[in-house]
Amino acid sequence: MSSSTSDSKLNVVVTGGAGYVGSVCAARLLESGHQVTVVDDLSTGHRDAVPSGATFVEGDVAEVADSLLADGYDGVLHFAGKSLVGESMQVPDKYWHGNVVTTLRLLDAMRRHRTPRLVFSSTAATYGEPATIPITEAAATNPTNTYGATKLAVDHLISSYATAHGLAAVSLRYFNVAGAYGQFGERHTSETHLIPIVLQVAAGQRDQVQIFGGDYPTPDGTAIRDYIHVVDLADAHEAALLRATAGQHRIYNLGNGTGFSVKQVIETCRAVTGHEIPAVVASRRAGDPAVLVSSSERAQAELGWTPRLADLANIVSDAWKFTQEHTAR
C-alpha cells in the first residue's frame, strides 16, 4: 500500500482476515505500519493465512466483537461473511444470520466502545442485472439472489448507524477478485470462481473447464466480467479506512475499468501456464448477464486510488504461482 494515502497509523480489526481478501488486506496494512488484529472462525479461512505480525483471535465475529472492541480500536475492516450465491438460495437463513445479524452485532459493539471507522466488504451483486454498463454507484440496487440481498441490507444498516451515531463508514462493491500476493491467495473448499477453476485444470486437479454460454451478444460469444487484482482491492480498503468521514457512509464501486470474456481468461491462462486447458461450452446459467463491468471513477476521484495491476496476464500469473505452490504440498 502506498504510504502517500496518509501518514496515519491505526490500530484496526480485520474480520475474516484468515480468508482470501482479508488476509491480503491484513498483510498490506501491516506493511503500511498499522497494528492489525485478525478475527476469524476458520470456517472457510486458513490459520496459516493470518499474516505474521498480526494478533489472531479465533472465534465468531458476532460472539467476540464486544469483548474485543472493549480494548479500543481505531477501526474495523469487515470481510467476514458468507459469499456463495448458489448456497445463499438454498440455505438463506445461513446468509441472513451470517451476513446481517453478525454485522448488526458488530455495529452495536462498535457503537458501545466508540470504534469510529468501518470499511465494509460489499459486492456489486447488490445491483443485480444493471440496465447500463459500466455500473456506477447511481445504478438501481435490485439483487437477484439472497447473497446480494443480505449485503444490500448490511449497507442499509451501516447508513443508518452512520447517520444516527456518527460512524465513519465506507462500503466497497466489487465483482471478481483474482490474483495472489505471495503466500496469500485463493483456496476455497468449494471453488466457484473462474480463474482458480481454470488454473486447477492446468494443475491437473480438474479435467476441463466449462464455459457457461457461448452465444452471448459479445465479441466472442462468452460472458464478460470485471476482474480486480486482490492487491489493488486491499489498497482500496486502506484508502477507504483513512478517508472515512464521521457521520457519512460512502459507497464505492471497484473495478479495473475493463472487462474480460470467459474465452479471454482461458486463453490468458493457457499462455501463462503453458497448458492446453480443455474447455467445453455448456448451457447458460439462469440469471447470468452478458456483461458486468463496474466503474471505479468515483473511488479514483475521492479515494485517490487507482488499479495498478489491471493487466489480466499479471493477475493470472500471480494466481498461477500461488496455485503451483499449494498444489505441490
C-alpha positions as CSV (number, residue, x, y, z in Angstrom):
1,M,0.0,0.0,0.0
2,S,1.1,3.4,-0.8
3,S,2.1,5.5,2.3
4,S,1.1,8.5,0.3
5,T,-2.5,8.0,1.2
6,S,-1.8,9.2,4.8
7,D,0.8,9.1,7.5
8,S,-1.8,7.9,10.0
9,K,-1.0,4.6,11.6
10,L,-4.1,2.9,13.1
11,N,-4.9,0.0,15.3
12,V,-7.5,-2.0,13.5
13,V,-9.5,-5.2,13.5
14,V,-9.8,-7.2,10.3
15,T,-12.7,-9.7,10.4
16,G,-12.4,-12.6,8.1
17,G,-8.6,-11.9,8.0
18,A,-7.8,-15.6,7.5
19,G,-9.7,-15.7,4.2
20,Y,-8.5,-14.7,0.7
21,V,-9.2,-11.0,0.5
22,G,-9.0,-10.4,4.3
23,S,-5.5,-12.0,4.6
24,V,-4.1,-9.9,1.7
25,C,-5.6,-6.7,3.2
26,A,-4.2,-7.6,6.7
27,A,-0.8,-8.2,5.2
28,R,-0.8,-4.9,3.3
29,L,-2.0,-2.9,6.3
30,L,0.9,-4.4,8.4
31,E,3.3,-3.4,5.7
32,S,2.0,0.2,5.9
33,G,2.7,0.3,9.7
34,H,-0.8,-0.3,11.1
35,Q,-1.5,-2.6,14.0
36,V,-3.8,-5.5,13.0
37,T,-5.9,-7.9,14.9
38,V,-7.4,-10.7,12.8
39,V,-10.7,-12.3,13.8
40,D,-11.8,-15.4,12.0
41,D,-13.6,-18.6,13.0
42,L,-11.7,-20.6,10.3
43,S,-14.9,-22.0,8.9
44,T,-13.6,-21.0,5.4
45,G,-10.3,-19.3,6.3
46,H,-6.9,-20.8,7.0
47,R,-4.8,-20.4,10.1
48,D,-1.6,-20.1,8.0
49,A,-3.2,-17.3,6.0
50,V,-3.1,-15.0,9.1
51,P,-0.1,-12.7,8.3
52,S,2.9,-12.7,10.6
53,G,2.8,-9.7,12.8
54,A,-1.0,-9.8,13.2
55,T,-2.7,-10.7,16.5
56,F,-5.1,-13.6,15.9
57,V,-8.4,-14.1,17.7
58,E,-10.1,-17.3,16.7
59,G,-13.9,-17.0,17.0
60,D,-17.2,-15.9,15.5
61,V,-17.3,-12.2,15.0
62,A,-20.8,-11.8,16.5
63,E,-19.6,-13.5,19.7
64,V,-16.2,-11.9,20.2
65,A,-16.8,-8.4,18.9
66,D,-18.0,-6.9,22.2
67,S,-15.1,-8.1,24.4
68,L,-12.5,-7.5,21.7
69,L,-13.5,-3.9,20.8
70,A,-13.5,-3.0,24.5
71,D,-9.7,-2.9,24.2
72,G,-10.1,0.2,22.0
73,Y,-9.5,0.3,18.2
74,D,-9.4,2.9,15.5
75,G,-11.4,0.9,13.0
76,V,-12.8,-2.3,11.7
77,L,-12.4,-3.7,8.2
78,H,-15.3,-6.2,7.9
79,F,-14.7,-9.1,5.4
80,A,-16.2,-12.0,7.5
81,G,-19.4,-13.3,5.9
82,K,-21.0,-15.9,3.6
83,S,-20.5,-15.4,-0.1
84,L,-21.7,-18.3,-2.2
85,V,-24.5,-17.2,-4.5
86,G,-25.9,-20.7,-5.1
87,E,-25.8,-21.7,-1.4
88,S,-27.5,-18.4,-0.5
89,M,-30.6,-19.5,-2.4
90,Q,-30.6,-23.0,-0.8
91,V,-30.0,-22.0,2.8
92,P,-31.0,-18.3,3.1
93,D,-31.0,-18.4,6.9
94,K,-27.3,-19.0,6.9
95,Y,-26.8,-15.8,4.9
96,W,-29.2,-13.6,6.8
97,H,-27.6,-14.7,10.1
98,G,-24.0,-14.8,8.9
99,N,-24.1,-11.5,7.0
100,V,-26.8,-9.3,8.5
101,V,-27.2,-10.5,12.1
102,T,-23.4,-10.8,12.6
103,T,-22.9,-7.3,11.2
104,L,-25.6,-5.8,13.4
105,R,-23.9,-7.2,16.5
106,L,-20.6,-5.9,15.3
107,L,-22.1,-2.4,14.7
108,D,-23.6,-2.5,18.2
109,A,-20.2,-3.4,19.7
110,M,-18.6,-0.6,17.7
111,R,-21.1,1.9,19.0
112,R,-20.8,0.7,22.5
113,H,-17.0,1.0,22.5
114,R,-16.9,4.1,20.2
115,T,-14.9,2.4,17.4
116,P,-15.0,5.3,14.9
117,R,-14.4,3.7,11.5
118,L,-15.8,0.9,9.4
119,V,-14.9,-0.4,5.9
120,F,-17.3,-3.0,4.7
121,S,-16.6,-5.6,2.0
122,S,-19.8,-5.3,0.0
123,T,-20.5,-6.6,-3.5
124,A,-21.7,-5.4,-6.9
125,A,-24.2,-8.2,-6.6
126,T,-26.3,-5.6,-4.8
127,Y,-27.1,-4.2,-8.3
128,G,-28.5,-7.4,-9.8
129,E,-28.7,-7.1,-13.5
130,P,-28.0,-3.5,-14.3
131,A,-29.6,-1.6,-17.1
132,T,-26.4,0.2,-18.2
133,I,-22.7,-0.7,-18.3
134,P,-20.4,0.2,-16.8
135,I,-22.1,0.1,-13.4
136,T,-21.9,3.3,-11.4
137,E,-23.0,3.9,-7.8
138,A,-26.1,5.6,-9.2
139,A,-27.4,2.3,-10.6
140,A,-30.6,0.9,-9.0
141,T,-30.0,-1.8,-6.4
142,N,-32.0,-4.9,-7.3
143,P,-30.2,-8.0,-6.2
144,T,-31.2,-11.3,-7.8
145,N,-30.1,-13.6,-5.1
146,T,-30.0,-13.9,-1.3
147,Y,-26.3,-13.2,-1.1
148,G,-26.7,-9.8,-2.8
149,A,-29.8,-9.1,-0.8
150,T,-28.0,-9.6,2.5
151,K,-25.1,-7.4,1.5
152,L,-27.5,-4.7,0.5
153,A,-29.3,-5.0,3.8
154,V,-26.0,-4.5,5.6
155,D,-25.3,-1.4,3.5
156,H,-28.6,0.0,4.7
157,L,-27.7,-0.9,8.3
158,I,-24.4,0.9,8.0
159,S,-26.1,4.0,6.5
160,S,-28.5,4.3,9.4
161,Y,-25.7,3.8,12.0
162,A,-23.5,6.4,10.3
163,T,-26.4,9.0,10.3
164,A,-27.6,8.3,13.9
165,H,-24.3,7.6,15.7
166,G,-21.6,9.4,13.7
167,L,-19.9,6.3,12.4
168,A,-17.4,6.9,9.6
169,A,-18.2,4.2,7.1
170,V,-17.3,3.1,3.6
171,S,-18.7,0.2,1.6
172,L,-16.7,-1.2,-1.3
173,R,-18.6,-3.0,-4.0
174,Y,-16.7,-5.2,-6.4
175,F,-17.2,-8.3,-8.6
176,N,-14.4,-10.7,-9.3
177,V,-11.3,-10.6,-7.2
178,A,-8.3,-12.5,-8.6
179,G,-4.6,-12.9,-8.3
180,A,-2.5,-13.5,-5.3
181,Y,0.0,-11.8,-3.0
182,G,3.0,-14.1,-2.2
183,Q,1.7,-16.7,0.3
184,F,-1.8,-15.2,0.3
185,G,-4.1,-16.5,-2.4
186,E,-7.4,-18.1,-3.2
187,R,-8.1,-21.6,-1.9
188,H,-11.7,-22.4,-1.3
189,T,-13.1,-25.8,-0.4
190,S,-15.8,-25.3,-2.9
191,E,-14.3,-23.2,-5.7
192,T,-16.8,-21.2,-7.8
193,H,-14.5,-18.5,-9.4
194,L,-13.4,-18.8,-12.9
195,I,-9.6,-18.1,-12.8
196,P,-8.8,-20.5,-10.0
197,I,-11.0,-23.2,-11.6
198,V,-9.2,-22.8,-14.9
199,L,-5.8,-22.9,-13.1
200,Q,-6.9,-26.1,-11.4
201,V,-7.3,-27.7,-14.8
202,A,-3.8,-26.6,-15.7
203,A,-2.6,-28.0,-12.3
204,G,-4.2,-31.4,-13.1
205,Q,-6.9,-31.1,-10.4
206,R,-9.7,-30.9,-13.0
207,D,-10.1,-32.5,-16.4
208,Q,-11.7,-29.5,-18.1
209,V,-13.4,-26.1,-17.6
210,Q,-17.0,-25.4,-18.5
211,I,-17.9,-22.3,-20.4
212,F,-21.5,-21.5,-19.4
213,G,-22.9,-20.0,-22.6
214,G,-21.2,-19.4,-25.9
215,D,-24.0,-17.4,-27.6
216,Y,-24.0,-14.2,-25.7
217,P,-24.1,-10.9,-27.6
218,T,-20.4,-10.3,-27.0
219,P,-17.4,-10.3,-29.4
220,D,-16.6,-13.9,-28.8
221,G,-20.0,-15.1,-27.6
222,T,-18.9,-15.7,-23.9
223,A,-19.8,-13.6,-20.9
224,I,-17.7,-10.6,-20.0
225,R,-16.7,-9.8,-16.4
226,D,-14.7,-7.3,-14.4
227,Y,-11.6,-8.7,-12.6
228,I,-9.7,-6.8,-10.0
229,H,-6.3,-7.8,-8.6
230,V,-6.5,-8.6,-4.9
231,V,-3.6,-6.3,-4.1
232,D,-5.4,-3.3,-5.7
233,L,-8.5,-4.3,-3.7
234,A,-6.6,-4.3,-0.5
235,D,-5.1,-1.0,-1.2
236,A,-8.5,0.5,-1.8
237,H,-9.5,-0.7,1.6
238,E,-6.7,1.2,3.3
239,A,-7.5,4.3,1.3
240,A,-11.2,4.0,2.4
241,L,-10.2,3.5,6.0
242,L,-8.0,6.6,6.0
243,R,-10.6,8.8,4.3
244,A,-13.8,7.7,6.1
245,T,-15.7,10.7,7.4
246,A,-17.6,10.8,10.7
247,G,-21.4,10.6,10.1
248,Q,-21.1,9.6,6.5
249,H,-21.5,6.2,4.7
250,R,-19.9,6.4,1.3
251,I,-20.3,3.6,-1.3
252,Y,-17.7,3.0,-4.0
253,N,-17.6,0.5,-6.9
254,L,-14.2,-1.0,-7.6
255,G,-13.2,-2.4,-11.0
256,N,-10.3,-2.5,-13.3
257,G,-12.1,-0.3,-15.9
258,T,-12.4,-3.0,-18.5
259,G,-13.9,-6.5,-18.8
260,F,-12.6,-9.8,-20.0
261,S,-14.6,-12.6,-21.6
262,V,-14.5,-16.2,-20.4
263,K,-12.6,-17.1,-23.5
264,Q,-10.1,-14.4,-22.9
265,V,-9.5,-15.6,-19.4
266,I,-9.0,-19.2,-20.6
267,E,-6.6,-18.1,-23.4
268,T,-4.6,-16.0,-21.0
269,C,-4.4,-18.9,-18.5
270,R,-3.1,-21.1,-21.4
271,A,-0.5,-18.6,-22.3
272,V,0.7,-18.1,-18.7
273,T,0.7,-21.8,-17.7
274,G,1.8,-23.4,-21.0
275,H,-1.0,-25.9,-20.6
276,E,-3.7,-26.8,-23.1
277,I,-6.6,-26.4,-20.6
278,P,-9.5,-28.2,-22.3
279,A,-12.7,-26.2,-22.4
280,V,-16.3,-27.3,-23.1
281,V,-19.2,-25.0,-23.9
282,A,-22.3,-25.7,-21.7
283,S,-25.7,-24.1,-21.4
284,R,-26.0,-20.6,-20.0
285,R,-26.7,-20.4,-16.3
286,A,-30.0,-18.7,-15.3
287,G,-29.6,-15.1,-14.4
288,D,-26.1,-14.6,-15.9
289,P,-26.0,-11.3,-17.7
290,A,-23.8,-11.0,-20.8
291,V,-21.7,-8.2,-19.5
292,L,-20.9,-7.0,-15.9
293,V,-18.3,-4.3,-15.7
294,S,-18.0,-1.8,-12.8
295,S,-17.0,1.8,-13.0
296,S,-14.5,2.9,-10.3
297,E,-14.3,6.6,-11.3
298,R,-15.8,7.8,-8.0
299,A,-13.3,5.7,-6.0
300,Q,-10.4,7.1,-8.1
301,A,-11.6,10.7,-7.7
302,E,-12.5,10.6,-4.0
303,L,-10.1,7.9,-2.5
304,G,-7.1,8.8,-4.6
305,W,-7.0,5.1,-5.6
306,T,-6.3,3.6,-9.0
307,P,-5.9,-0.1,-10.0
308,R,-2.3,-0.6,-10.8
309,L,-2.4,-4.3,-11.6
310,A,-5.2,-4.5,-14.0
311,D,-3.4,-6.5,-16.7
312,L,-5.0,-9.9,-17.0
313,A,-1.8,-11.7,-17.6
314,N,-0.3,-10.3,-14.4
315,I,-3.4,-11.3,-12.4
316,V,-3.3,-14.8,-13.8
317,S,0.5,-15.1,-13.3
318,D,0.3,-14.2,-9.6
319,A,-2.6,-16.7,-9.1
320,W,-0.7,-19.4,-11.0
321,K,2.4,-19.1,-8.8
322,F,0.2,-19.5,-5.8
323,T,-1.7,-22.4,-7.3
324,Q,1.6,-24.2,-8.1
325,E,3.0,-23.7,-4.6
326,H,-0.2,-25.1,-2.9
327,T,-0.7,-27.9,-5.4
328,A,2.8,-29.2,-4.7
329,R,2.2,-29.5,-1.0
